[in-house]
Structures are given as structure tokens and as C-alpha cells.
Amino acid sequence: MSIEEKRREAFEAWYAKQFNIKTGRTLDPAELERLRGEEGNYRGYPSLRGKWEVWNAALDSVEIELPTERDVSHDEKAVRTIEDCRAAIEACGLKVKV
């Protein structure tokens, strides 16, 4: 799953929860897909699109810098650990500074 897909999954889970709290209704996957639109940016719903943009801006502001594999190339275990850390960070929808 790409970083954008992971972010969208988390965003839509958050939005669906907020929607349920405010309205008492549950958004099903088909409704979320309709809101997302063909372009995937909630274009037809300015308020929702704004929330999506802020969500991404907030996540983009987080910068995680790991040692490069070159820095630890003498230690195979450290290289694997860095790769595992990078994968875990990206799985959360964050980017790793290379």
C-alpha cells in the first residue's frame, strides 16, 4: 500500500468517526468512495477537501531522518533494522528523509 493510500485510509477512518459522532450515521465504503470522487481529492466537497489537504500538510511536516545504509554498511543487522524502521514509518503514512 502506498503512502497516499495509507494516509487516505487513516483520514477516512477519522472522518467517518467524526461524521458518526456528529450525525449518528455510519458512512459505508460506497459513500466514502463517492465523496472521494474520481480524482481522489474530494473535489466536490470543499470542506472535506480542505480537511484532506490539512491532514496531508500535517503529515508532510513530520520529518524522520534515519541513518543511511552507507553509514552502517559495515553492520548487516543495522542495515536490516533501518530497512524495517523505514517500512514501519511509511506504513503509518509518513515519509522518511533519505
VENDA-V385971 format. One line per field, one symbol per residue. ss: DSSP state (@ for helix, = for strand, . for the rest). phi: phi as a letter, one per 20 degrees, with the letter a starting at -180 (. if undefined). psi: psi as a letter, one per 40 degrees, with the letter a starting at -180 (. if undefined). A space follows every 50 residues. Layout:
ss=???
phi=???
psi=???
This chain:
ss=..@@@@@@@@@@@@@@@@@@@@@.....@@@@@@@@.........@@@@@ @@@@@@@@@@...==..........@@@@@@@@@@@@@@@@....==.
phi=.fgfffffgfffffffffffffdmedeegfffffffmfemclgfcgffff ffffgffffffecdddgffffcgfcffffffffffgfffffendddfd
psi=hiddddddddddddddddddddeeihhiddddddddidefefdegddddd ddddddddddehhhhiiidddfdegddddddddddddddddeeiihh.
